[in-house]
Amino acid sequence: MKELTRRKVLLRVARPWETVVFVIGMLKGGTGKTTSAFFIAVYCAVVLEIPTLLLDADKGSQSAYDWYKVALASGIEIPPLLTVERYPFDDIAEYIRAKRAHYGAIVVDAGGGDASLFHEAVTEADRLIVPVAPTRIERRKLVATFDEADRAAARSERNVTAHLVLVKADDRTSLPGTAKNALLNPVKGEGIGPGHEDAYPLTETVIHSWVHYMDAFGSIPDELAEYGALMEEIA
């Protein structure tokens, strides 16, 4: 990233007097949450050069923390500004509040199987990032996810913004285009808002099904590719 661009993003994302909390969540497993959380955390720690805490809040797989442990065991150097912790507990909102004073960015990998933990994390979020693959079956939990996020936001004192991100997209198929149309022009009952008919807050940035992402587990990625563009867009 060019230095001027880095400074602009840094000013928007993590000013010295304000910690930014990114919650990466979706009420379904296997949607790319952990990969997104790890790439975003590395972006904050390495590109923005701010102290970053990655919290693995998944009660089931603990994949983000496992990713970190595999990297350590392999002798891979962990960025000095990146800390990775497990915290799959229902008082995660309180824990995030306690950690705000120590980090410029907090990235929460909220597991897909616990709506209450997702809810609590969102009450402390500044940015909610919902990754979803373009297939119809992967999109089925979006209504429930955004409904829960709305309930959490109603309790929050933060000005949280939500961002839906297409991940695992393969442009050799029609799926990404079909999904984008369905998300921006949902039929009644499959959208957001009071009548479940409003468009989703879909990002322009799309995360593709590149081997680079699929093979990144257990490493510290040195090419953040589309995640850099995503962070510039949502900052």
N, C-alpha and C positions, 0 to 999 in steps of 0.2 A: 504494500500500500504506500502511495506517495505520502511524504511527511505532512503536507498541507491537509490532505484528506484525513489522515490519522488524527491530526489536531482538531479538525472540525468535528469528527465523530466523538472524540474524547470529551470535547466541551459539551456535546449534546447528551452523551451517555453517562458519564461519570465525573461530575464536577467534584472538586475536593470536599465540598460540604454536603454532598448527597450521594448516598449509596443507592445503586439501582439493583433491584431484584428481578431476575428473569425466572419465571416458572415455566418449565416445559412440560406440558401435561396433556393427557387425552384419556378418557375413561375406556380405554381398550389397550391391550398389550400388543407388542410387535409393530408399533406404528413409527418407529424411528426416533423415539424420545431420547434414548440414551446417546445415540450417535449425535443428535442435534445438541444435547446438553454438553457433551464433551467438546465438540467443535466450538460452541459458543464460549465455553469457559476458557479454552485455549486462546480464542480470539481476544477475550478481555485481558488475560494475563500476559500474552506475548505481544499482541499488536497494540492494544491500548496501554499496556504496561501499568496496569493497576492491580493491587492485591485482590485476588479473586478466590471465592470459596465455592466449590462445587459440592452440593449436598445430594447424596443419593437417598431419596425418600421413598424408594420402592420397597414395600414390605416383602415382596416376593423374590424377585430375581437378584436385586442388588447389583445390577450389571455395571453401573458406572463405577462403583467402588471396586468391583472385580476387574474392570478395565485398568484401573489405577494400580491394583496389586500385580497384575500381569506385567505391566510396564516396569514396575519396580523390580520384580523378579528377573526381568530380562536385562536389567542393568541400564535401562533407558533413563536419561536425565530428565527429571521432572522440572518444568519451569519454576524458578524460585518464587514467583508471585502466585503460583497456583497451589491451593490446598484442597484436598478431596476428603470428605468425611461421609460416614453413614449416619443418617438420622431419620429412620422410618417410624417416627412416633407422632401421635396425634397432637402433641403440643408444639408442632413445628413452627407455627406462627410466632409463638413466644421465643423460640430458639432463634428464628430469623431476626427478630427485633433485637435480641441480645448481641447478635453478630454484626449488625449494621455499623457499629462504631469501629469495627476492625477491618472492614473490607470496602473496596470501591465497587465491587460487583459480587452479587450472590446469585448463583445459578442453581435452580432446584430441579432435579429429575424426579418428577412426581409420577409414581407408578400408576398403571392403568386399572388396578384392581381395587382401589380404595377411594371411594368418593369423598369420605369425610376428610382424609388426609389431603386430597387434592383441594377440597374446599378451604381448609385451613391455610394451605400454602398460598392460595390465590388471594386471601384477605391481606397478605403482606406483599403482593406482587406489584411491581410497576409495569412490567410487560408480561402478558401471558402469551406464550407461543404454543400453538396447537399443531403438531405435525400430523399429516394424514397422507396415506398413499391414495392414488387415484381410483382404485377399484371401489365398486359400490359397497361391498361387504366391509371394507375398511372405513367407509364414511358413515356407517350406520349409527355409531355412537356419538356423532357430532352434536345432534340435538340435545342429548342428555349432558354432554360435556359443557356446552354453552349455557344450558339452563343452570347447571351447578355453578358455573363461573359467574353468572348473573346474580345468583343468590349470595355468593361470596363477596362480590363487588358491592352489593348493597350494605354489607356489614363493614366494608373497608373504609379507612380514612385516606387511602392512597388513590391516586387518579390512574387506575390501571387501564391499560389499553390492550385489546386482544388482537392477535394476528394468526390467521390460519395459513399454514405453509404446506404446499404440495411437496411431498418427498417421494423418493423411489420412483420418480417419473421416467418413463422410457418413451422418448419422442418417436421411436420406430412404430409405436402403436397409436391408436386413436384415444386411448384412455385418458391421457392428461387433458386433451381438449374437451372431451366429454365431461370429465370431472369439473373442469373450470366452469363450463357452461351451467352445470347442475348447481354449483356452489354460488354462482353469481346470479342465477335465475331459478331459485328453488321453487318446486311445487309447494303448495300449501301443506303444512305439516312437516316439511323437511328443511325448513330454514330457521332463522333466529328471530327474535322479537316476540311481542305479545301473541301474534297469530302464527308464529313459526313459519313465516313466509318471506321474511326479509333476507337480503343477500348476506353471505358471510364476509368477514373482513379479510379477504384473500390477498396475500402479498403478491407483488409482481415477480419477486424472486422465486424461482422453482429449484428445488434440490433434486438432481437427477440420480438415477440408479447407476452411478459410476462405481467401478471396482475400487477406486480410491476410498470411497466411503465404506463400502462393504468389507474391505480388508484392513480398516484402520484400528480395529479393536486391539487393545494391548500396546498401542503406540501413542506417541505424542505427535499428531499430524503437523507437518511443517508446510503443508499447502492447504489453506483453509477454503480455497476455491469459492464456491457459491455461498458459503456461510459468511464470508466477508461482505458480499453484496447484500445478504439478508440483514446483517447487523447495520450496515449503512442505511438501509431502507427503513428499518423500524426504530432507529435510535431516537 
